[in-house]
């Protein structure tokens, strides 16, 4: 029957003042019923039952319900509904209308009770689409998300933020790895029940992210026994070859023929899982268990070596749900991440290049990021109006641990040769070059690992027109660093002079010289503590208007390896405001807006790099090729030294007061959203305007001349800049309060240094966008969903990563290491995509056969020109910073000596991809499902990245890069995934 729009608007407005967000893995049911009636809900899968006695206001609500299928009844009428994560389902028993979904899902995305920008994808939604079943691929379906740089694994960027500024949750527990913010816990994706993607406007219960939030709810057991399994195979025989690209060098050597060599690489992926679920005690205790195996093999062929890589990593999920009573629920989740792959290296015969086949095998080794997750959560429905919840979680993971840690050749120095091939380095000597053994490690240190311990407490109380939520969460994140140095303790690289200068000295053509580097990194354990309180009032101002008034109080503290705090700021307050207006009270038109501030903590990687021991040196010498050791290939005798030695860091840990500004403001962002949605029969359409701006951006500054100048100007002539940390955390463009040993007597005192001494611009990043989005609910055997975004992401820093350098040092990128790196930095940022069109949907041809498609049309990313800093031009003002800056790569916006600007080389081409899928569910085998998905069906292989480095060599002897602006990466070619699923 058709829903009366006037009644429907009242239902939606009065039914709930808020979605149930105190627990990040639940949903709600609410609505209107006659005074004195009793409304009962019952979970159809688990038997969980609750009642609500309706008072004179004729409203009822059931907060923080486990997601799933429910029956709602008032004794006369009953409805079957599905509760999804973060949403509210509304019912009006007084008008005998049909149930309406107000959740961001395919049924009806128009949720008048919510101000958030969020989309929920159920397992059924995801199964229908021809996409890879993983967290990132699903997140990229949401409006406002784009794929980040390939160097970080093509993670999702939300609303112009870097890929290292998102939050990831599983069953309410934050599983983001904050060592660098670029990884998160994995799980068997077939164990996912729902994935919620928040792209903006989220409430005060969420923090520590500037981009978006991905919220996973796993499957759970029920009163029905169910078993099954699935297999997914992407065979190498159904994959097109990747694109090669020739070098632009004039008359290249045989080893420099290709700039990109991919065509001989092969990939064969197979994963399969089994699962079981059911009641341990009917209506009381349930389990869900899934175990997934992999049998992946991929072969990578390079210039003169290759690898065969295998991954048999299992993943596991175990979930227990205990309905202690109808008003108390206890949940336990265990996730196994045995993430480890093995690398089998090979070396080509001498003088054989680009062979496309494996040569002589070397010792294999593995890389492990394995770990475990434990989550325990409790929800108590104390009264009809009071709900409490608590969550405890622990996540333990290895951090890219190599096994064996060291192989043969660890005693030999690292040696490369560029005498015959100046644009590429050849590995020589006795070090473990064939097994990529670049380092040797501290024998007394502990394995690199990360551990997160978290507690969350929440309370919600409904009183009159207000729904009050209060919560507290605390997390401790400990990262263990294993000390290391270069293999054999030294790193040598041979060069041959071209008649140009090296470190200010002309090296004659044909004269050999070497670059020598050393590295010392100490072992240690580093702790990050983050705390937060939040308070939210969801206020039903009128029948048609809901206000959300929230505040989040954040606390951040970082410790060095001695347990000494080096960053502890005052409590930071983040307001979260919003409203939702049912424009005409008819339930089919919604105007909404949000305004909020969001903070992100300092990463554990900053503790390691900023407060630990990291010391390196670089120097150049003339040498004679006759003095090359026949075994190690290192020089046995050094000639004249070229210039001065460059030093980076210190052999002693820095004073904790000198690591970060005392007045350091954690990086935060202000966001404003204004949107409108409307329903037309089976269609829902909307438009939204978004503005985001970074306030008080944060990064490390690695210069020291500014401190010398300040000390000198204030009469401190004994100051030694070596008493400062190698790099200092600060807010660029602000005055810096920091501890300095001005008298060089070991006594540090706090001083305030004007911003002018550093000559740094304010940290800038803005995101402005207009999004159009639409959805046709499934009817007449087809559905369609999509969005179009027009967006601009501008500034002088990308954020917690630097995509150009593929640098994932969150909060410690190169961007503000010195004022020279900011010159030319203003412009459109790497995640800027002006136009993005997304379309996905499906059509049921028959009851057995369905087809689906996923289409992406997107404009390109900005292209820039990078080169070495022209140090001689600024030598007089650089002072002691000259030496340190000489060790940087060609990564400034000086393009072959001339200052350019970010994005001055145009953009990469538009990307257009079409994924197609077909599903067959035969009538003769009711529980069998067969699928074939074709990714990039038309085999588009557009360029996605160019080589943006205009120079090679070194800062003291730069040379034009012949492969500047040569294509370096392409779209992944067409491939086919075949899958089969069966349940019983």
N, C-alpha and C positions, 0 to 999 in steps of 0.2 A: 504494500500500500504506500501511497505517497505521503511524505512527512509534511505536516503543516509547518511552514517556515516560521511563523510568529511563535508558536509554541516551542519549536525547536530552538530558537534563539534564547528564549527564557531558560530552557533546560540547560543549554551549554553555559550560559552565564552564571546561573545559580548553582549548578551542580558541583562545582569545585573551584576553589580559589587557587589551586596549584596542582601541578603534577607532583607525584611522589618522588622527590629527588634527594631526600636525606640519605637513602641507600641508592647507589648508582646502578642497581641491577633489578629494580622493581618497577611496577606500574600501579595504577589506581582504578577504582570503579566508584562513580558517584552519580547523583541524580536527584530526582524529586519523587516523593511518594506522599500519600495522605497521612495527616497527623494521626498517630496512634497505630499505624501499620508497622509490621515488622518485615524488613527486607533481609533476605538470606542469600548469601553467595556460596557456591560450592565449586571447588576446582574439579573438573571432570576427570583429570588425570590422577590426582593424588587424594581426593576426598577431603581436602582442607575445607572447612566450613566455618563461616562467621555470620553473625546476625547483627542488625542495627535497628534499634527502636526509634522510629521517626517522631520528632518533637513538633512543636507548633510551627517551626520555620519550614517544615515539610521537606527538609534536605537530608540526604544521607551520603556517607562517604566511607570507603574502605581504602585505607592508605597502605602503601608499601607492600603490595601483594606480589608473591612470586609470579613471574610471567607465565602465561599458559592459557588454557581453555577453561572458561567458567560458565556456570549457569546462575542467573540472577533471577530471584523470584520474590513476589510480595504476597504469595498465597493464592493469588488469582491469575497472575500473568507470570510468564518466565521467558527469559531470553538467553540464547547462547552467544557468548562474546569471546573475543581473544584479547588478553591484556598484553601489551607490548612495553618494552623498557622505556621508562621516562614519560609515558603517556597516560592519559585519563580517558576511560570509556564512560559515556554519559547515557542515562536512561530516564525517561519520564513515564512513571506509572500512572500519573493522573490523567493523561490524555490518550492512553493506550496507543502511543505511537511506536513505531519500530525503533530498535536500537540504532544508535549512531556512533560510529567510530570517530574520535577526535584525536587520533594519534597520527603522527607523521608517517603514514604507511600507505600502501597502494589502495586501501579501501576508501579512505577519505582523509586527505592530509590536512584539512582545515580544522585546526585545534584552537578553539576560542579561549581555552584556559592557559595556553602557553605563549610566552614571548620569545622563546628560544628559536634559533635557526638550527633545526635538527632534522635528520632523516633517519628512519628506521628501516633496515632491510632484514626480513625474516629469512630463515633457511630456505623456505619455499621460493621467495623472491630470487635469492641467489642461485638456486638450482635451475631456474628457468633461463638464466642468462649465459651467453657464451664467453664468460670471463674466467680468468684464473681464480681459483678459490683460495684467496688469501686476504688478509686484513687490508693491505694497501690497495689492491685492485678494487675492492668494494668501496673503500673510502673515496677513490677517484671518480666514482659515479656521482658523488654529491656536488651540487653547485659550488663554485668558488674554490675548488681544489684543482691543483695542477701537479704533474709529475716533475719531481726535482731532478737534479743532476745525476747522471749515471754513476758517477764516482761514489755516491752515497747509497747505491742500490735502488735508484728510482723511487725513493720514498715520496710521500705526498706532502706538498706544500699547501697550507691553508691560508687563504686571504692575504697573500703576499709575504707571509712569514717564511723563515727558512725551514728546512725539513727537520731541524733539530729543536723545534719549539712547540711540539705537540705533546699531548698526554694520552696514554694508552691504559685502558682498564680492562680487567677480566673479573667478572662477578664482583664488581665494586672495589677491587684492589688495583692500585696503580702499579703497572708492570713496566713502566718506562725505565730504561737504564740511564741514570743521570750521570754516568761517567762522562759521556759525550752527548747524550740525548738523541743519538741516531740509531738506537736499537731498542727492541722491546721483546718481551717473552713471546714465544710461539706456542701453538697448540694444534692438535689435529683439527683442521678447519671444518671437517664434517661433524665435529662435536659442537659447533656454534649453533645456537638457537636463534639469536638475533644480534645484529650489529647496528648500534646507533652511532651516527656521525654528526657531531656538533661542529658547525662551522662558524658560530658566533652567537653572542647574546646569552651565553650560558650563565647559570646562577652562581651564587656565592659559595656553594658547596664545591665548586670546581676551581682550581687554581694551578699555579706553577706551569702555565702554558700561555703562549701568545698566539699560537696558530689555531689549532682545533683540538677536539677531543674525540677519540675513538673508544667506544664503550661496548664491550663484548659481554653477552650473557650466554652461558653454555647450556647445552641440553641437560635434562634431568630425568630421573626415573619416574615411573607412574605405576598405577595398579595393574597395568597391562604388561605382560612379558613381551619383550621384543628383542630380536637378535638380527644381525645382518652384517653387511660389509660392502665395500666399494673398492674399485681399482681404477686408476687414472694413468694413461700411458700416452706420452708424447714421443713417438718413434722418430729416430733420425732420418728414416727413409721418407717421411712425410713432412720434412722441413726443407725449405729452400736455403740455398747457400747465402751466407752473409757477403757483404760487398767488400771488395779490395779497393785500395786507392794507391796509385803510384806516387812516389816521391817527386817533388818539384825540383830536386837538385839537378844541376847541370852535370851530365856525365857521372851519375852516381856509381859507387862501387857495387859489386854484386851483393854485399850485405846491406846496402841502403836503397835497394830497388823500390821497396814499398814503404809508403808512409803508414798505411793501414793494411794489415794482412789478416783476413778473417775467413776466407772462402773455404779453407780446408778444415776449419773447426767443425766438430760434430757434437751433437747433444742428443741424449736418449734418457728421458725421465720416466720413471715408473714409481708410483706410490700406491699403497693399498692399505686398507684398514679393516678391522673387525670391531664390532661393538655388541654390547648386551645391556639390557636395562630391565628393571622390574621392581616388585615390592619385596622387601625383606620381611616387613610386617605390613599387611594391607592397611591402607589409610594412614599409616604412621611413618614407616621408614622405607626409603627408596634408594636405589643406586642407579648410576649410569656409568659405564666404563667403555673406553675406546682406546685401541692401540693401533698405531700407524707405523708402517715400515716404509723405507725408501730403497730403491735400487737404481740410483742415478749414476750415469757415467757421461762425462763430457771430456773431449780432447781439445786442447788448445795448442796450436802450432805457431811458433814465433820465428824469428830470423834464423837462429841456429840451434834452437832448443825447443822442447815441447813438454807438455805434461798430460798425463792421463789421470783424471780426477774421478774419484768414486765417493758416493755418499750413501750409506746404509743407515743413517741416523733414525732411530725410532722416536716417536712422540707418543705421549700417553696422557689420558684425561680420566680422572676418577672423581665422581660427584656423589655425595651422600646428602639426602634431605630428610630431616626428622621433624615431623609435626608432633612436637612434645605434647601440646594440646592444640585446640583450635585457635588459641591466642598466643602461642609461642612456637617459633620455628627456628631450628638450628640447621645450618648448612656447612658442609666441609667440601673443599675442592683441592685436589692434588693434580698438578701438571708436571709431567716428565718432559724435559727438553734435553734429550741426549744428542745434542747438535754437534756432530763431528764429521769432518770429511777428510779423505786421504788423498795426498798428492804423490803421484809417481812421476818423477822427472826423468827426462831423456836429453841426451846431447847429440847433435848431428855430427857426422864425420867432418873432419877438417875441410874447410872451404866448400861446404855444401850448405846452401841457404834455401829457405822457403820450400822445403821438400814435401810437406804435407804428410810425412810419415815419421814414426818414432825411430830414434837412433839408439845410442848406447844408454842403458838404464843406469840411473844413480839410486842412492838410498831413498826410499819413500819416507814420508813423514805425514803427520796429521795435524789439523788445527781444530781445537775444541772450544766451543762456546756453550758447553753443556751446563745444565742446572736443574733445579727443582723449585716448585712453588707450592706453598701451603697457605690456604685461606680458610679461616673459620669466621662465620658470621652468625649473628643472632638478631632476631626481630621479635619484639614483644608488643602485642596489642593490649595495652594496659586497660584502657577504656575505649568507648566508641570514639573519643576525641583525643586520646593520648597514645602515641606510638613511640617506642624507643628502638634503637638498633645499635649494634656494636660489631666491629670487624677487627680481626687480627690477621696479619699476613706476613709471610717471610718469603723472600726470593733470593736464591743463591745461584751464582753463575760463574763459570770460568770466563776469562776475558782473553779470547783468541790465544789460547795456550798451545804452544808447539810441542809435539811429542814425536821423537825424542827432542829434548830441549836443545841439545848440541850434538852434532854428528862429526864425522871425520873432517879434519881441516880447520877446526875451531882455533887451533894454535897458530894458524897462518894468517897474515894480514889480508885485508880486503884490498884487491888491486883491480883497477880497470885501465883500459888502454884506448886512447883516442888519437894516436899518432897517425894511423892510416885512415881512420874514419872519424873526422872531427865532429860530425853531427850525431854520432852514436857511440856508446861505450861498449867495448868488448871485454868480457871477463877473462882474466888471465891469472896464473899463479896456482897455489895449492889449497886455497881456502875452499870451503864447501860451496863452490860456485854452481855446481850442478844441482844442488838441493837447496839453493836459496838461503844458505846459512850466513846471514850478514852479521850476526852478533854472537858474542859469547856472554853468558849470564852469571850473575852473582850466585855462587854455590851455596851461600848461607841464606839467600832470600827465599820467600814463600811464593808459591804459584800465584800468578795474577788472577784476581777474582773480584767479584762485586757482590755485596750482600745488602739487601734492603729489609728493614724491619718496620712495620707500620701498624698504627692503631687508629681507628676512627670510631667516634661516638656521636650519636645523633638523637635528636628528640623533636617530635612534631606535636603541636597542641592546637586544636581547633577551638576557637572561642568567638561566637557571634559571626561577624563578617570577616574575621581574620583567621588566617592559618599561619602559625608562628613556627619556624624551624630554627633550631640551634644545633651547632655541631662543633666538634673539635677533632683535629687529626694531627698526628705527629709521625714523622718518618726519620729513621736514621739510615744513612747510606754509607757503607764502608767499602773503600776500594783499596786493594792491595797491589802495589807496584813492585815488580821484580827488576832489580838493577841490571844494567847491561853496559857493554862497550862494544866497539867494532871488533869483528873477528880478528884475533891476533893483536888487538889493541890499537891498530892503525888502519887508516884508509888512504890508499895512494891512488892517484889517477895521472897517467902519463899523457903528455901533450907534445905537440911539435909546433914550434914558433912559426909565425907567418909574417914577421916583420913589424907587428903591432906591439903596443904596450901591454905589459902584465904588471899590475901593481905599480904603475908609474915607471917601469923599466922596459925599454925596447928589447924584445927578444928576437934575434935575427932569424930570418927564414931558414928552416931546417934544423934549428937548435932545439934539442929536447929540454923539456922542463916538467916538473911534477907539482901537483897540488897535494898537500898532506893535511889530513884532518884527524882529530882525536875526539872521542866522546866519552863522557862519564855520566851515567844516570844511576842514582842510588836507590836501593830498595826501601820500602816503607809502607805504612798503613795510614790512610787518610779518611777522615770522617766528615760527613755533611749532616747537619741537623736542620730539618725544616718543620715548623709548626704553624698551625692556623686555627683560628676560631671564626665561625661565621654565624650570622643572624639574618633571617629573612622573614619578612611579613608579606604574605600574599593577601591583599585586601580587596574584597568585593565591594567597590565603592558604590556602584549602582547595579541594577540587573544586567547592564550591558558592558560595564567597564571594570576591569581588574587591574590593579596596580601591584607591581612587585618592587618592594623596597628592601634591598639587601646590603650587607656590609661584610667584608672578609678582612680579617686582621692576620697579616702574614709575618712570620719571623724566620730569618735565615741566619745560619752560623756555619762557618767552615773552619776546619782544624788542620794543622800541619801534622807531620809524622810523629812529633813529640807530644801531641795532644794539646798544643797551644792554639788558641783561637786567633785567627788573623783577619776574619771578617765577621762582625756581629753588628748589624744595624738596628736602629730603633724599629719598633713595630710599624709596619706599613699597612695603611688602610686602603682597601679597594672597594669603592661603592659599586653596586650593581642595581641599576634601576630599569624599570620597563613597564609598559602597559599594553593591554589588549582590549580593543573596542569592537564589539559587535555593532557595526555601524547603524543598521536600522532595526536591530533587535530581532532579525529574522534568521540568524544562524548561518547565512550564506555569504556574508561579507565581513572581512576582518581587517582592521587597521591596527598595526602594532609597531612598537619602537622599543629600543633598548639603548642604554648608555652605561658603560662600565670601564673599570680599570683592571688590568690583569698584570700580575707580576710573574717573573720566572726566576728560579734560584740560580746560584752560581754552581757550575758543574763540579763534580769530583775531579775531573781532569785538570781544572784550574788549581785545585789543591796540589796535585801531583807536579804539575809544571811550574806553578808559581812559588810553592813553598818547599819543594824538594830540591835535591841537588841535581842540576842539569848543567854540565859544563862542557864546552866544545871549543876547539881551536882550529884555525885554518892558516896555512902558510904555503908559500911557493918557493921552489928552488930550481936553479939550473942543474941539469944532470947530463951524464953521458950514457947513451944506450949500452955501452960496454960495461957499465956498472949496474947491470940488472941481474939480480940473483936468479940463477937458473931454476931454482925450486919455487921460491915464493913470488918471483917477478917484481919484488920491491927493490928500490935502489939500495945498493950497498954503500954508496958514497954520494954525498950531496955537494953540489957546487955553491955558487953564490946565492944568497937569499934575495928574493925579489920583494921589495917593500917590507912592511911590518906584519907581524903576526896579528890575526884577528881573534879576539876572545869573545865568547858568548856564554854568559852565566858565571857561576862561581863554584869553586870546589867545596865550599862550606854552605850549609843551609842559611838562608837569609833571616835576618831579624824579623819576627812576625809583624812588628809594627811598620816595617818598610815594604810589605808585600802588597798592601791595598790601602787606598785612601780611607782615612778614618771617617770621612763624610761620604763614603761611597753609597750611592743609591742603587738598589737592585734594578736591573733593567725592567721597564714596564711599558705598557701600551694602553692608550685610551681608544675606545671603540664606540662608534655610534651607528645604529641601524634604524632605518625607517622602512616599513614594508606594508604591502596590501595584498590580500588574497580574496578570491571569490570563486564560488562554485557555479557551474553551468551544467545542469543535468549530470552526465557522467564525467564531466571535465572539472578540474580545479586548476586555476591559473593564478599566478602571483608575480609581483615585482618587488624588488628590494634594493635600496641604496645603502652602501656600506662605506664608512670612512674609518680608517685606523691610522694611528700615529704613535711612533715610539717616543717615549719621554725618558730622558736620562738614560740613553743607551750606555752600555758598559762593555769595556774591553781592556786589554792590557797594553800598556805603553812601555816600550823597551829602550828608550833613550835615556842618557844620563847628563848630557851637557846642560839641560835645563836646570838640574839640581845644582850643578857646579856654578852656573850663572847666578842662581838665587843666593847660594852661600857667599859667593864673592861680593855680590851687591850689598849684602848685609854684614860684611866684615868678618866672615868666617873663612880664614885663609888656610886652616888646617884640614878642612873637609876632604875626605877621600870618597870618591863616588863608588868605590868598590864595597863600601859599607851598605849600599842600597841593594835591594833585590835586583835580579837581572831584568825583570819586567814587573811593573806595578799596575794593579787593577785600579781604574779610575773611570770617571764619567767625562769623556772628552768635551772640552768647551767649558767645563766648570773649574772653579778654584779647587785646589787639591790640598786637603789637610792630611799630613803624613808624618811619620816618625823619622827623624834624621839624626845621625851622629855628627853634629855640626863641628864639634871640637876634636873629633877623631880620638876620643878618650873612652869609647865604649858606652857612653851614656846617650841614649836616644831621647829626643824631646819632640813633641808634636809641634809642627809649624804649619802655617797656611800659605801656600804658594799661589799667587795669582795665575789665572788661566793663561795670561799672555806669555808666560815663560815657555809654555809648551806649544803655543801657536796651533792648537788643534781646533778644528771646527766642531760644532755640536754634532752629536750622533743623529743622523737623519734617516728616517724611513717612513714613508706614508703609503697607504693603500686606499685607492678610491675605486669603487666599482658600482655598476648597476647590473643586477641579475634578474632575468626573466625565467620563470620556471613553470612547468605545466605537467599535468598528469591526467590520463584517462584511466578510470578504474576498469578492472577486468569485466567486460560485458560483451555479449555476442562473439565470444571466443577470442577477443584480442584486447590488448592493453598497450599503453605507450606512456613513457615518461621522459622528460628531458629538461634542459636548461640552456640558456645563452647568457654569457657574461661578457661585459665590456669593462675592462679593468686596467688600472695603471698602478704600478708599484715603483716608486721613485725613492732615491735617497743617496747617501754616500757610504752605506754599509748594508750588506745583505742580512746580517744577523748572527746567529750562533754558528754558522758555517761560512766558508768562502768557497763557492762552487767553482770559481775559475781555477783556484789552486787545489781544489778537492781537499780542502783543509777542514777537518771536523773537530778542531780544538774549540769547543763551545766556550765563548767568553774570552778566548785567548787567540783569536785569529790575527792575521797580519794587518788588518784594516787600519788600526791606529797605533801600530808599533812606533811610528814616527810621523811627524807632520807631512813629510814628503810623500807618504803613501796616500794621503788625503787629496793631494793635488790631482785634479781631473776626475775625482771619484764620484762627483755628483752626476746622476743620470738614472736611467731605467735599470732596475736591478735584475739579476739572473732569473728570478721567478716571474718576471713580468711577461704576461701573455695578453695582448690587447683583446683578442677575440677568442672565445671558446664556446663551441656548440657541442652539446652532448645529447644523444638520442638513444634510448634503449627500450625494448619491448618485445612482445611475442604474439603469436597467433596459433591457435589450436586448429589444425587442418581437419583432424578427425579426433575421436576420443582416444586414439592410440598415438597419433603423430602430432607433434608441435614443433614450430620453428621459432627462432629468436634472432635478434640482432643487437649489436652495440656499436654505435657510430661516434667517432670523435673527429671534429674539425677544429683545428687550433692554429693560431698564428705563431710565428717563431719567437725565439728568445733573443735578447740583445747580444751583439757581438762587439767586443772591444779589442784594443791593441795594447799589449803589455810589453814592457821592456825593462832593462836595468835602470836603476837610479843614476843620473849623471852626477856622480859624487864629486868630480873635480870642480864642477860648476858651483857647488855649495860647500866646498871643502872648508873655507874659512869659518863659516858659521856652524858647521857640524861639530867641530872640536873632537872630543873623544868618541862621538857617535859615528865618525867616519869609518873606523875599523869594523864595528859591528855591522853596519849597513853594507859593507863590501861583501859580506857572506850571504846576502839575500839573492834569491833567484830573480830572473827577469819577470817581475810581478808587479811593477808599478805602472801608472798610466803614462809614463814617459815612453813614447813610441819611437824607438831608435834615436833617442836623445832629445826628441821634441815632445813637449807636453801635449797629450791628447785629452780625451774625455771618455767617460764610461759610455759604451754603446755607440761610439762614433763610426763603427764599421758596419752599421746596418743590423740586420737580423737573419737568423736561420730561416729556411723556407717553411711555409705552412705544412702542417702535419694533417694527413687525412687517412684515417684507418677505419676499416669495417670488419667487425667480427661477426661470424654467422654460426648458428647452432641448430641442430635438429635432435629431437628427443623422441624415442620410441618406447612406449609402454604397452607391450602386447597383451591382448585380452587372454591369450592362452597361457600367460604366466603373469598373474596379477601383481606380484610383488617384484617383478623384474623391470629395470629401467636401463635402456641403452642410449648413449649420447655420443654425438660427434660435434666438436667445436672447432671451427676454423678461425684461427687468430690472424688478423691482417690478411683477410681473404684475397685482396687484390694485390698483395705482395708489394705494397708501397715501401720503398727504401730511401726515403728522403733523408737528407743530411740533418742531423739533430745537434751536432756540435762541430765547430771548427777549431783548429789550432790557433789560439789567440796570442801566443808568445812570439813576438817579432824578433827576438834576439836569442842567440845561443852563446856559448863560451862562458865568460864571467863578467862581473861588474867592471873589473879592471881591464879586461880584454874582450869586449863585446863584439859579436859578429852577427850579421843579418841572418835570420833563420830562413832558409830557402822554402821551408814548409809553412811559413806564416800564412794563415787563412786557407790552408789546405784542409779538406774535410777529414775529421778524425773520428766521427761516430755517425751511425745511421740507425734508422728504425729497424727493430728486429723483424726479420723476414717472415713470410707465411709459414705457419706450422699447424699441425692438426693434433688435437687431443681427443683420444678415444676413452670412454669410460663405461663402466658397468656397475650397477648397484643392485643389491638384492636384500630383502628383509623378510623375516618370518616370525 
